[in-house]
């Protein structure tokens, strides 16, 4: 096999690898977007839960210290 043919074969393999990496990167970007969205949703739910807990704590009677 001539050097030009070997070089052409290596270039073809590199192009195929590049395309494979582009597809992998696109999938990873999709996963990142999905996980980021889930994280934002969980943060929002956590903030809402904290607000509800704070509201419930405010409704508790103050401790009079009578039953110790």
Residue frames relative to the residue before (quaternion, step in Angstrom):
aa qw qx qy qz dx dy dz
X 1.0000 0.0000 0.0000 0.0000 0.00 0.00 0.00
X 0.4236 -0.7185 0.4926 0.2484 3.57 -0.87 0.94
X 0.6580 -0.5161 0.3740 0.4010 3.53 -1.26 0.38
X 0.6274 0.5295 -0.3413 0.4577 3.58 1.03 -0.71
X 0.6537 0.4996 -0.3160 0.4725 3.61 0.97 -0.81
X 0.6382 0.5165 -0.3261 0.4686 3.58 1.01 -0.80
X 0.6530 0.5088 -0.3089 0.4682 3.55 0.96 -0.86
X 0.6417 0.5219 -0.3172 0.4638 3.57 0.97 -0.88
X 0.6506 0.5116 -0.3142 0.4651 3.59 0.99 -0.83
X 0.6524 0.5043 -0.3128 0.4714 3.58 0.97 -0.81
X 0.6375 0.5164 -0.3282 0.4683 3.57 0.99 -0.81
X 0.6344 0.5245 -0.3293 0.4626 3.60 0.98 -0.81
X 0.6575 0.4989 -0.3124 0.4703 3.60 0.94 -0.85
X 0.6449 0.5189 -0.3184 0.4619 3.56 1.01 -0.80
X 0.6371 0.5180 -0.3251 0.4693 3.58 0.99 -0.80
X 0.6544 0.5015 -0.3137 0.4711 3.59 0.95 -0.87
X 0.6523 0.5068 -0.3125 0.4691 3.58 0.96 -0.84
X 0.6266 0.5412 -0.3272 0.4554 3.56 1.02 -0.80
X 0.6616 0.4960 -0.3021 0.4743 3.58 0.92 -0.90
X 0.6351 0.5224 -0.3258 0.4665 3.58 1.00 -0.80
X 0.6703 0.4924 -0.2951 0.4702 3.58 0.93 -0.86
X 0.6153 0.5358 -0.3457 0.4635 3.60 1.06 -0.67
X 0.6553 0.4977 -0.3095 0.4765 3.59 0.97 -0.84
X 0.6415 0.5163 -0.3186 0.4694 3.57 0.97 -0.86
X 0.6526 0.5154 -0.3085 0.4617 3.57 0.94 -0.88
X 0.6426 0.5168 -0.3274 0.4613 3.60 0.95 -0.81
X 0.6512 0.5039 -0.3151 0.4719 3.58 0.98 -0.82
X 0.6565 0.5050 -0.3119 0.4655 3.57 0.97 -0.81
X 0.6291 0.5233 -0.3359 0.4665 3.59 1.04 -0.71
X 0.6324 0.5180 -0.3269 0.4742 3.58 1.05 -0.76
X 0.6561 0.5043 -0.3112 0.4674 3.57 0.95 -0.88
X 0.6408 0.5252 -0.3238 0.4568 3.57 0.97 -0.83
X 0.6483 0.5115 -0.3185 0.4655 3.58 0.94 -0.85
X 0.6553 0.5147 -0.3058 0.4606 3.57 0.97 -0.87
X 0.6835 0.4753 -0.2862 0.4743 3.58 0.88 -0.95
X 0.6312 0.5239 -0.3380 0.4614 3.59 1.00 -0.73
X 0.6442 0.5122 -0.3151 0.4726 3.57 1.00 -0.80
X 0.6465 0.5076 -0.3146 0.4749 3.57 0.98 -0.85
X 0.6333 0.5319 -0.3243 0.4592 3.60 0.98 -0.84
X 0.6630 0.5038 -0.3062 0.4614 3.58 0.91 -0.91
X 0.6388 0.5212 -0.3163 0.4693 3.56 1.03 -0.82
X 0.6687 0.4921 -0.3011 0.4691 3.59 0.93 -0.87
X 0.6207 0.5313 -0.3443 0.4625 3.59 1.03 -0.71
X 0.6489 0.5168 -0.3089 0.4652 3.55 0.99 -0.86
X 0.6599 0.4993 -0.3035 0.4722 3.58 0.95 -0.88
X 0.6348 0.5275 -0.3256 0.4613 3.57 1.03 -0.79
X 0.6487 0.5094 -0.3195 0.4664 3.59 0.94 -0.84
X 0.6505 0.5059 -0.3176 0.4691 3.59 0.97 -0.82
X 0.6506 0.5071 -0.3196 0.4662 3.59 0.97 -0.83
X 0.6362 0.5220 -0.3334 0.4600 3.58 0.98 -0.80
X 0.6395 0.5224 -0.3269 0.4598 3.58 0.98 -0.82
X 0.6574 0.5023 -0.3132 0.4663 3.59 0.95 -0.84
X 0.6469 0.5079 -0.3196 0.4704 3.58 0.98 -0.82
X 0.6388 0.5206 -0.3270 0.4625 3.59 0.94 -0.85
X 0.6536 0.5095 -0.3128 0.4640 3.59 0.96 -0.85
X 0.6542 0.4981 -0.3136 0.4749 3.59 1.01 -0.79
X 0.6413 0.5254 -0.3277 0.4531 3.59 0.97 -0.79
X 0.6403 0.5247 -0.3221 0.4593 3.58 1.04 -0.73
X 0.6706 0.5023 -0.2993 0.4565 3.58 1.11 -0.60
X 0.5342 0.6197 -0.4216 0.3910 3.60 1.19 -0.31
X 0.5066 -0.6405 0.4708 0.3341 3.57 -1.02 0.72
X 0.5344 -0.6056 0.4788 0.3442 3.54 -1.13 0.66
X 0.4887 -0.6642 0.4811 0.2976 3.58 -1.01 0.79
X 0.2890 -0.7835 0.5312 0.1430 3.56 -0.64 1.15
X 0.4390 -0.7135 0.4501 0.3092 3.59 1.21 -0.26
X 0.4421 0.7241 -0.4399 0.2945 3.61 1.24 0.13
X 0.7659 0.2899 -0.1681 0.5487 3.64 0.96 -0.75
X 0.1835 0.7996 -0.5539 0.1420 3.55 0.05 1.18
